[in-house]
Amino acid sequence: IGPDKCTVFGTIDDDYPGAGQDLRGVGSLSQQAAWIADHEAFVSHDSGLAHVAAALEVPTFVLFGPTCPFKNKPPRHATVIRAKSWMACRPCQYDGWPECGHECMERLTVEHVMEKIASEMPGLRTQPV
């Protein structure tokens, strides 16, 4: 995911200081895996690092927009998080959606993600400071 596409991390870091780390371009894959293994949970978009976290048996929360979670989610230790409402255009990862305004990602709010994490891991701090 390119830097122009990553605006959610700043929002999360503003409300939950120190709760996350943007791993784009940081260290090697083995260094990233070590960082992930040292944490209580991992939240990511549909990515290779989500599969690494799940393989390390770290509770993993994978954000899905246009891609198909049944095809792409890690096979174990992962919870799928999608926008709350159904959308006729999903999944569109193969042919795209000509009129796509990325509504599937716009509807996926930080609050929704944190609610899902809180329901799966009640002891984890999921309220803003």
Buried (B, 14 or more C-beta within 10 A) or exposed (E): EEEEEEEBBEEBBEBBEEBBEEBBEEEEEEEBBEBBBEBEBBBBBBBEBBBBBBBBEBBBBBBBBBBBBEEBBBEEBBBBBBBEEEBEBBBBBEEEBEEEEEBBBEBBEBEBBBBBBBEBBEEEEBEEE
